[in-house]
Amino acid sequence: MDLLRKLVDSDRALHTWLWASLICNMGIIVTGAVVRITGSGLGCPTWPQCTDDSYVPTARSASTAPSSSATAC
């Protein structure tokens, strides 16, 4: 219990958590920028059609679309 109180009950602990959060968030921003600049992300450049056959509607999806939207109300 004393360790938990030491981690959250003082101004020094608040400042420590603040700086730790700031450093972690800056790390996330920097690594995201590196991925963006280098183009090494895993996403598709032509999303949502990543390949020629990835966005082709099928007979099943076309026939169930109107009924699912009608029953949603």
Order of alpha helices (4+ residues) and beta strands (2+ residues): alpha-alpha-alpha
